[in-house]
Amino acid sequence: MVRLLILSCGTNANWHVLKTLREKFSGEFYLIGTDTNAKCLVPSAKFLDAFYQVPPTANGEFLGMLATIIEDEKPQYIWPSFDGDQLLLCAQRELLAKYGVRSLGISGQTAKVYSDKKKMMSAIASAGFPVPKIFSTPVDLLPGESYCVKPIHGVGSIGVCVRRGIDLIGQGMSDDVIIQEVCSSPEVTMECFAYKDRFSAICRERLASKAGVCTKARIFKSQRLEAIGRKFASVFETPMFFNLQFMKSGAGDFVITDVNLRTAGGMGLSYAAGWDEASAIAKVMLGCPVDDVMSTLPEFVQEQYVVRVYEDIQTKVEPKTVAFDFDGTLLDSRARHRLVMDDVLRKFNVEIDTSGLVAFKRCGGNNVDFLVSKGVSADVAKKIQQDWISKIEDFKYLAVDVLYEDAEDLISRFAGWRKVLVTARNNEDGVARTLERLGIEKLFDGVHVVKPGSMCSMDKAQILKQEKALLFYGDTNSDYMASVVADVPFRYRECGFHSRDVVYSSNNNS
């Protein structure tokens, strides 16, 4: 099995390449890809055996990450997609040699002239190839004429524009662009494949494009343009695959307007017409005979029209997540609240009936209000409350908590969902021990404990957002407010510590 590492694997060209390798050479390639985008934003990742998100090539951390990927994945071939990838690998030939990796990109000699379009156009003009007239000084420009301005590091037709001479003269000549005569249609991309002493090419007249990539094309063969491509491959040290762009000069002759020593973004259009460059490249890596390699690139292709349509690819589906509060929602802790109160009252030598404590709280009251309603002075009630808070999460009291009878049935309704617990406690270890004691710790994919108090709802809301919860089950007004802030649907548990009226009391204006 051939191990292939493709850089910038999210391009249109690499979608086609990877799809072809996976569909036509199943089991013969182990495919590794890198891209600056996350995996869920790279459609071609569906064809990969391994994916790595990396920083841009120009980032200082890229090379170190690439070395690690090569060391771990041990590819036999590396396929650079963009010019930046190509130039970097040329400069890092020792790295590839160290791990025995062969690059499908340009050679070091070619890189010297391929580093920007000015150098490349000058080199091909010096070699006798037809090119548009190039203007290098303001003196050569005429104020009333129009000129084609291209970024020297551009991709496709992105950034290409037509400017009047008077505007260019006024702003001076930039080193970042190349200024050429304006050429006319047709605009033709010729995809070329040169392997050993064999050469094949296909021409695409660009009829429409989006984001610099051809979407509607006339496919044809041209002996005249192929002769230029064949000569180009003999003069320059090219990769086996490259493409040349042609337009008509002011004199009406075809001239080379751009050189791309990589696969073309529109290569899928040529494939639809029967010219299968991706399979030819695959057969080279598999060590097939030359005739077998060239068999995928027919000598005769009749003129035809091909239109690109876009495919919608589902790359990632976030798991559905349901969140549960704990106390009062799944856990019946009513007995604990009263037991702690009774113990604290004995300490303070206060004798009152606490059987109505939980019912009082359900109506929106608190411990202090309850004690005062029973005749306890406010000062003593506050001291009792402080002691109650200090004891309510002691392990000996937590041991009396039980699950509501329907709690596990409720959780089981969400088979296939991620289930998380979001609860307010001071004793985080107490939550873990209770889950373990009740034997339900493995039912949850995450357990989040926030501090009780004024920020409790906001803290819970932040976790609901972080977990991308689709539902939140709770029993208190604090739970409801968390769901409102997080914009998560709320499900009220009637068995808990607040009545329905109390839970939704903040929703009077809704």
C-alpha positions as CSV (number, residue, x, y, z in Angstrom):
1,M,0.0,0.0,0.0
2,V,1.4,3.4,-1.0
3,R,1.3,6.0,1.8
4,L,0.6,9.5,0.3
5,L,0.6,12.8,2.2
6,I,-1.3,15.6,0.4
7,L,-0.8,19.2,1.6
8,S,-3.6,21.7,1.4
9,C,-6.0,18.9,0.8
10,G,-9.1,21.0,0.9
11,T,-8.7,22.4,-2.7
12,N,-11.0,21.7,-5.6
13,A,-8.2,19.8,-7.3
14,N,-7.5,17.6,-4.3
15,W,-11.2,16.8,-3.8
16,H,-11.0,15.3,-7.3
17,V,-7.6,13.6,-6.7
18,L,-8.6,12.0,-3.4
19,K,-12.0,10.9,-4.7
20,T,-10.4,9.2,-7.7
21,L,-7.8,7.5,-5.5
22,R,-10.4,6.2,-3.1
23,E,-12.9,5.1,-5.7
24,K,-10.6,3.7,-8.4
25,F,-7.6,2.4,-6.3
26,S,-9.4,1.2,-3.2
27,G,-7.0,-0.5,-0.8
28,E,-3.9,0.6,-2.7
29,F,-3.3,4.0,-1.0
30,Y,-3.2,5.1,2.6
31,L,-4.2,8.8,2.3
32,I,-3.0,11.4,4.7
33,G,-4.0,15.1,4.4
34,T,-3.2,18.4,5.9
35,D,-5.1,21.7,5.7
36,T,-5.4,25.0,7.5
37,N,-9.1,24.5,8.1
38,A,-10.6,22.2,10.7
39,K,-11.5,18.7,9.5
40,C,-15.2,19.5,9.5
41,L,-14.6,22.3,6.9
42,V,-12.6,20.1,4.5
43,P,-15.0,18.0,2.3
44,S,-12.2,15.8,0.9
45,A,-11.4,14.7,4.5
46,K,-14.1,12.0,4.0
47,F,-11.6,10.2,1.7
48,L,-8.7,10.3,4.1
49,D,-7.2,7.7,6.5
50,A,-5.6,10.5,8.6
51,F,-6.1,14.3,8.8
52,Y,-4.1,17.0,10.4
53,Q,-5.0,20.7,10.8
54,V,-1.9,22.8,10.4
55,P,-1.0,26.5,10.3
56,P,-0.4,28.2,7.0
57,T,2.9,27.3,5.2
58,A,4.4,30.7,6.0
59,N,3.8,30.2,9.8
60,G,7.0,29.4,11.7
61,E,5.3,26.4,13.3
62,F,4.3,24.7,10.1
63,L,7.6,23.0,9.3
64,G,8.0,21.4,12.7
65,M,4.4,20.1,12.5
66,L,5.1,18.7,9.0
67,A,8.3,17.0,10.2
68,T,6.3,15.3,13.1
69,I,3.5,14.2,10.7
70,I,6.1,12.7,8.3
71,E,7.9,10.9,11.2
72,D,4.6,9.5,12.5
73,E,2.8,8.6,9.3
74,K,5.9,7.6,7.2
75,P,4.6,8.6,3.8
76,Q,6.4,7.4,0.7
77,Y,5.1,10.4,-1.4
78,I,4.3,14.0,-0.5
79,W,2.0,16.0,-2.8
80,P,2.3,19.8,-2.4
81,S,-0.8,21.6,-3.7
82,F,-0.1,25.4,-3.5
83,D,3.0,27.3,-4.7
84,G,3.9,28.0,-1.1
85,D,3.9,24.3,-0.3
86,Q,6.1,23.6,-3.4
87,L,8.7,26.2,-2.6
88,L,8.9,25.2,1.1
89,L,9.5,21.5,0.1
90,C,12.2,22.5,-2.3
91,A,14.0,24.3,0.5
92,Q,13.6,21.3,2.7
93,R,14.9,18.6,0.5
94,E,17.1,17.3,3.3
95,L,14.0,16.8,5.5
96,L,12.4,14.7,2.8
97,A,15.6,12.8,2.2
98,K,16.0,12.0,5.9
99,Y,12.7,10.1,5.9
100,G,12.9,8.8,2.3
101,V,9.9,10.8,1.1
102,R,9.6,11.6,-2.6
103,S,8.0,14.9,-3.5
104,L,5.6,15.2,-6.5
105,G,6.3,18.9,-6.6
106,I,8.8,21.1,-8.4
107,S,12.6,20.7,-8.3
108,G,15.0,23.1,-6.6
109,Q,16.3,24.4,-10.0
110,T,12.8,25.3,-11.2
111,A,11.9,26.9,-7.9
112,K,14.5,29.7,-8.6
113,V,12.3,31.0,-11.4
114,Y,8.9,29.8,-10.1
115,S,9.1,31.9,-6.9
116,D,7.1,34.7,-8.5
117,K,5.3,35.4,-11.8
118,K,7.7,38.1,-12.9
119,K,10.7,35.7,-12.8
120,M,8.7,32.9,-14.4
121,M,7.4,35.1,-17.3
122,S,10.9,36.5,-17.9
123,A,12.3,32.9,-18.0
124,I,9.8,31.6,-20.5
125,A,10.2,34.7,-22.6
126,S,14.0,34.2,-22.7
127,A,13.4,30.6,-23.7
128,G,11.5,31.7,-26.8
129,F,7.9,31.0,-25.6
130,P,5.1,33.4,-26.6
131,V,4.1,35.7,-23.8
132,P,2.2,38.9,-23.5
133,K,4.0,42.2,-23.6
134,I,5.3,43.0,-20.1
135,F,5.8,46.6,-18.8
136,S,8.4,47.2,-16.1
137,T,8.7,51.0,-15.9
138,P,6.2,53.9,-15.9
139,V,7.8,55.3,-19.0
140,D,6.5,52.4,-21.0
141,L,2.9,53.0,-20.0
142,L,0.4,55.1,-22.0
143,P,-2.1,57.1,-19.9
144,G,-5.1,56.3,-22.0
145,E,-4.4,52.6,-22.5
146,S,-5.6,49.7,-20.3
147,Y,-3.3,47.1,-18.7
148,C,-3.7,43.8,-17.0
149,V,-2.4,43.8,-13.4
150,K,-1.7,40.5,-11.6
151,P,-0.4,39.7,-8.2
152,I,3.0,38.0,-8.5
153,H,2.0,35.3,-6.0
154,G,-1.6,35.0,-7.2
155,V,-3.7,31.9,-7.6
156,G,-5.9,31.4,-10.7
157,S,-7.6,34.7,-11.7
158,I,-8.0,35.9,-8.1
159,G,-6.8,39.5,-7.7
160,V,-6.3,40.0,-11.5
161,C,-7.7,43.4,-12.7
162,V,-7.5,45.8,-15.5
163,R,-6.2,49.3,-14.8
164,R,-5.8,52.5,-16.9
165,G,-2.3,53.6,-17.5
166,I,-2.8,57.0,-15.9
167,D,-3.7,55.4,-12.6
168,L,-0.7,53.1,-12.7
169,I,1.7,55.9,-13.6
170,G,0.3,58.0,-10.7
171,Q,0.8,55.3,-8.1
172,G,4.2,54.0,-9.4
173,M,5.3,50.5,-10.3
174,S,4.7,48.0,-7.4
175,D,7.1,45.0,-6.9
176,D,4.1,42.9,-5.9
177,V,2.4,42.9,-9.3
178,I,3.2,42.2,-12.9
179,I,1.8,44.5,-15.5
180,Q,1.0,43.0,-19.0
181,E,-0.9,44.0,-22.1
182,V,-4.6,43.2,-21.9
183,C,-5.2,39.9,-23.7
184,S,-8.5,38.8,-25.1
185,S,-10.6,35.6,-25.2
186,P,-10.5,32.7,-25.5
187,E,-9.0,32.0,-22.1
188,V,-7.6,28.4,-22.2
189,T,-6.1,26.2,-19.5
190,M,-4.1,23.4,-20.9
191,E,-3.5,20.6,-18.4
192,C,-0.3,18.8,-19.2
193,F,1.1,15.4,-18.1
194,A,4.8,14.7,-18.8
195,Y,6.2,11.3,-17.8
196,K,9.5,9.8,-18.9
197,D,9.5,10.5,-22.7
198,R,5.7,10.7,-23.0
199,F,3.5,13.8,-23.1
200,S,-0.3,14.3,-23.1
201,A,-2.5,17.4,-22.7
202,I,-6.1,18.5,-22.8
203,C,-7.4,22.1,-23.3
204,R,-10.3,23.8,-21.5
205,E,-11.7,27.1,-22.7
206,R,-13.0,28.9,-19.7
207,L,-16.6,29.9,-20.3
208,A,-17.5,30.8,-16.6
209,S,-15.7,30.7,-13.3
210,K,-16.2,31.2,-9.6
211,A,-13.5,32.2,-7.1
212,G,-10.9,31.9,-9.9
213,V,-11.9,28.3,-10.7
214,C,-13.5,27.3,-14.0
215,T,-17.1,26.1,-13.7
216,K,-18.2,25.9,-17.4
217,A,-15.8,24.8,-20.1
218,R,-15.3,23.8,-23.7
219,I,-13.0,20.7,-23.7
220,F,-10.9,20.2,-26.8
221,K,-7.5,19.0,-28.2
222,S,-5.0,21.4,-29.9
223,Q,-1.9,20.2,-31.6
224,R,-0.5,23.8,-31.7
225,L,-0.9,24.4,-27.9
226,E,0.3,20.8,-27.1
227,A,3.4,21.5,-29.0
228,I,4.1,24.5,-26.8
229,G,3.4,22.3,-23.7
230,R,5.7,19.5,-24.9
231,K,8.5,22.0,-25.5
232,F,7.9,23.6,-22.1
233,A,8.3,20.2,-20.4
234,S,11.6,19.6,-22.2
235,V,13.1,23.1,-21.5
236,F,12.0,23.4,-17.8
237,E,12.3,20.7,-15.1
238,T,8.6,20.4,-14.4
239,P,6.6,18.0,-12.2
240,M,4.8,15.3,-14.1
241,F,1.6,17.4,-13.9
242,F,1.4,21.2,-14.6
243,N,-0.9,23.6,-16.5
244,L,-0.4,26.5,-18.8
245,Q,-2.8,29.4,-19.3
246,F,-3.3,30.9,-22.7
247,M,-5.1,34.0,-24.1
248,K,-4.9,36.0,-27.4
249,S,-2.4,38.8,-27.5
250,G,-3.0,42.2,-29.1
251,A,-1.6,40.7,-32.3
252,G,-4.1,37.9,-32.2
253,D,-1.7,35.1,-31.3
254,F,-2.0,32.6,-28.4
255,V,0.5,33.6,-25.6
256,I,1.2,32.0,-22.2
257,T,-0.4,34.3,-19.6
258,D,0.4,32.1,-16.6
259,V,2.3,29.0,-15.5
260,N,1.1,26.7,-12.7
261,L,3.4,23.8,-11.9
262,R,0.6,21.9,-10.0
263,T,-2.7,20.3,-10.7
264,A,-5.5,22.6,-12.0
265,G,-8.5,23.5,-9.9
266,G,-10.7,22.5,-12.8
267,M,-9.1,19.2,-13.4
268,G,-12.5,17.5,-12.6
269,L,-13.9,19.0,-15.8
270,S,-11.3,17.4,-17.9
271,Y,-11.9,14.1,-16.1
272,A,-15.6,14.3,-17.1
273,A,-14.5,14.5,-20.7
274,G,-12.4,11.3,-20.3
275,W,-8.9,12.7,-19.6
276,D,-8.0,11.1,-16.2
277,E,-4.9,12.7,-14.9
278,A,-5.4,11.7,-11.3
279,S,-5.3,8.0,-12.3
280,A,-2.2,8.5,-14.3
281,I,-0.4,10.0,-11.3
282,A,-1.7,7.1,-9.1
283,K,-0.3,4.6,-11.5
284,V,3.1,6.3,-11.5
285,M,3.2,6.0,-7.7
286,L,2.1,2.3,-8.0
287,G,5.0,1.6,-10.4
288,C,2.9,0.7,-13.4
289,P,4.4,0.5,-16.9
290,V,4.5,3.7,-18.9
291,D,1.9,2.5,-21.4
292,D,-0.5,1.7,-18.5
293,V,0.1,5.1,-17.0
294,M,-0.6,6.9,-20.3
295,S,-3.7,4.7,-21.0
296,T,-5.8,7.0,-18.8
297,L,-5.0,10.0,-21.0
298,P,-6.5,9.4,-24.4
299,E,-4.9,10.8,-27.5
300,F,-8.1,11.7,-29.1
301,V,-10.9,13.6,-27.3
302,Q,-13.8,15.0,-29.2
303,E,-14.8,18.6,-28.5
304,Q,-17.4,18.8,-25.8
305,Y,-18.8,21.0,-23.1
306,V,-18.7,20.3,-19.4
307,V,-20.4,22.2,-16.6
308,R,-19.5,21.9,-12.9
309,V,-22.2,21.4,-10.3
310,Y,-21.6,21.7,-6.6
311,E,-22.2,18.8,-4.2
312,D,-23.3,19.4,-0.6
313,I,-21.2,17.3,1.7
314,Q,-22.1,16.7,5.3
315,T,-18.6,16.7,7.0
316,K,-19.5,16.7,10.7
317,V,-22.6,16.2,12.8
318,E,-22.4,17.5,16.3
319,P,-23.7,14.9,18.8
320,K,-27.0,15.7,20.4
321,T,-26.5,16.7,24.0
322,V,-29.0,16.8,26.8
323,A,-28.1,18.5,30.2
324,F,-29.5,17.7,33.6
325,D,-29.4,19.5,36.9
326,F,-28.8,17.1,39.7
327,D,-30.5,18.0,43.1
328,G,-34.2,18.1,42.7
329,T,-34.1,17.0,39.1
330,L,-32.6,13.5,39.2
331,L,-31.6,13.3,42.8
332,D,-34.2,13.3,45.6
333,S,-32.4,15.3,48.3
334,R,-35.5,16.5,50.2
335,A,-34.8,14.3,53.2
336,R,-31.3,15.6,53.5
337,H,-32.4,19.2,53.6
338,R,-34.8,18.5,56.5
339,L,-32.3,16.1,58.3
340,V,-29.6,18.8,58.3
341,M,-32.1,21.4,59.5
342,D,-33.2,19.2,62.4
343,D,-29.6,18.5,63.5
344,V,-28.7,22.2,63.4
345,L,-31.8,23.2,65.3
346,R,-30.9,20.7,68.1
347,K,-27.5,22.3,68.3
348,F,-29.2,25.7,68.8
349,N,-31.8,24.2,71.2
350,V,-34.6,25.2,68.9
351,E,-37.7,23.0,68.8
352,I,-40.0,23.5,65.8
353,D,-41.8,21.2,63.3
354,T,-39.8,21.1,60.1
355,S,-42.1,18.8,58.1
356,G,-43.2,21.8,56.0
357,L,-39.7,23.0,55.1
358,V,-39.5,21.6,51.6
359,A,-43.1,22.7,50.7
360,F,-42.2,26.2,52.0
361,K,-39.1,26.3,49.7
362,R,-41.2,25.1,46.7
363,C,-43.3,28.3,47.1
364,G,-40.1,30.4,46.7
365,G,-39.1,30.8,50.3
366,N,-35.7,30.0,51.9
367,N,-34.5,28.5,55.2
368,V,-34.4,31.9,57.0
369,D,-37.9,32.8,55.9
370,F,-39.1,29.4,57.1
371,L,-37.5,29.8,60.5
372,V,-38.8,33.3,61.0
373,S,-42.3,32.1,60.1
374,K,-42.0,29.5,62.9
375,G,-41.2,32.2,65.5
376,V,-37.4,32.1,65.4
377,S,-35.7,35.5,65.6
378,A,-34.1,36.8,62.4
379,D,-30.6,36.9,64.0
380,V,-30.8,33.3,65.2
381,A,-32.3,32.2,61.9
382,K,-29.4,33.6,60.0
383,K,-26.9,31.8,62.3
384,I,-28.8,28.6,61.9
385,Q,-28.7,29.1,58.1
386,Q,-24.9,29.6,58.1
387,D,-24.5,26.3,60.0
388,W,-26.9,24.6,57.7
389,I,-24.9,25.7,54.7
390,S,-21.7,24.4,56.2
391,K,-23.2,20.9,56.8
392,I,-25.6,20.4,53.9
393,E,-22.9,18.8,51.7
394,D,-21.1,16.7,54.4
395,F,-20.7,13.1,53.2
396,K,-22.7,11.7,56.1
397,Y,-25.7,13.7,54.9
398,L,-25.2,13.1,51.2
399,A,-25.5,9.4,51.9
400,V,-29.2,9.7,52.5
401,D,-29.9,11.0,48.9
402,V,-31.7,8.7,46.5
403,L,-32.7,8.9,42.8
404,Y,-36.2,9.7,41.9
405,E,-38.0,6.6,40.8
406,D,-38.2,7.8,37.2
407,A,-34.7,9.3,37.0
408,E,-33.0,6.5,35.2
409,D,-36.0,6.1,32.8
410,L,-35.7,9.8,32.0
411,I,-32.0,9.4,31.2
412,S,-32.5,6.3,29.2
413,R,-34.9,8.2,26.9
414,F,-31.9,9.9,25.4
415,A,-30.1,6.8,24.0
416,G,-27.5,7.9,21.5
417,W,-27.3,11.5,23.0
418,R,-24.4,12.9,25.0
419,K,-25.6,13.4,28.6
420,V,-24.1,15.9,30.9
421,L,-24.7,16.9,34.5
422,V,-24.7,20.6,35.4
423,T,-25.2,21.2,39.1
424,A,-24.4,23.8,41.8
425,R,-22.4,22.4,44.7
426,N,-19.6,23.5,47.0
427,N,-18.4,19.9,47.5
428,E,-17.4,18.7,44.0
429,D,-16.1,15.4,45.4
430,G,-19.5,14.9,46.9
431,V,-21.1,14.8,43.5
432,A,-18.6,12.3,42.2
433,R,-19.1,10.0,45.3
434,T,-22.9,10.2,45.0
435,L,-22.8,9.3,41.3
436,E,-20.6,6.3,42.1
437,R,-22.7,5.2,45.1
438,L,-25.8,5.3,43.0
439,G,-24.1,3.5,40.1
440,I,-24.9,6.1,37.5
441,E,-21.5,7.8,36.9
442,K,-21.1,6.0,33.5
443,L,-24.4,7.3,32.2
444,F,-22.9,10.8,31.8
445,D,-20.3,12.0,29.3
446,G,-19.5,15.1,31.4
447,V,-20.1,16.4,34.9
448,H,-19.9,20.1,35.6
449,V,-20.1,21.6,39.1
450,V,-20.5,25.4,39.6
451,K,-20.6,27.3,42.8
452,P,-23.9,28.2,44.3
453,G,-24.7,31.9,44.6
454,S,-25.6,34.9,42.5
455,M,-23.5,33.8,39.5
456,C,-24.9,30.3,39.5
457,S,-27.3,30.8,36.6
458,M,-24.7,32.5,34.4
459,D,-22.1,29.8,35.1
460,K,-24.6,27.1,34.2
461,A,-25.5,29.0,31.1
462,Q,-21.9,29.2,30.0
463,I,-21.6,25.4,30.3
464,L,-24.8,24.8,28.4
465,K,-23.4,26.9,25.6
466,Q,-20.0,25.2,25.7
467,E,-21.6,21.8,25.6
468,K,-24.0,22.9,22.8
469,A,-26.9,21.4,24.7
470,L,-30.2,21.0,22.9
471,L,-32.2,20.5,26.2
472,F,-31.8,21.3,29.9
473,Y,-33.8,19.5,32.6
474,G,-34.0,21.4,35.9
475,D,-36.3,22.1,38.8
476,T,-35.5,25.7,40.0
477,N,-35.8,29.3,38.8
478,S,-32.0,29.3,38.7
479,D,-32.0,26.4,36.2
480,Y,-34.7,28.1,34.1
481,M,-32.7,31.4,34.0
482,A,-29.6,29.5,32.9
483,S,-31.5,28.0,30.0
484,V,-32.9,31.5,29.0
485,V,-29.4,33.0,29.0
486,A,-28.0,30.1,27.0
487,D,-31.0,30.0,24.7
488,V,-31.5,26.3,25.4
489,P,-35.0,24.8,25.6
490,F,-36.0,24.1,29.3
491,R,-37.8,21.1,30.6
492,Y,-39.3,21.5,34.1
493,R,-39.1,18.7,36.7
494,E,-42.2,18.9,38.9
495,C,-40.7,16.8,41.6
496,G,-38.0,19.4,42.5
497,F,-37.5,22.3,44.9
498,H,-39.5,25.0,43.1
499,S,-43.1,25.0,42.0
500,R,-43.9,25.8,38.4
501,D,-45.0,29.3,39.3
502,V,-41.7,30.0,41.0
503,V,-39.6,28.4,38.3
504,Y,-41.2,30.6,35.6
505,S,-41.6,33.7,37.8
506,S,-39.0,35.6,35.7
507,N,-41.0,35.0,32.5
508,N,-43.9,37.4,33.3
509,N,-43.3,39.5,30.2
510,S,-42.9,36.5,27.9
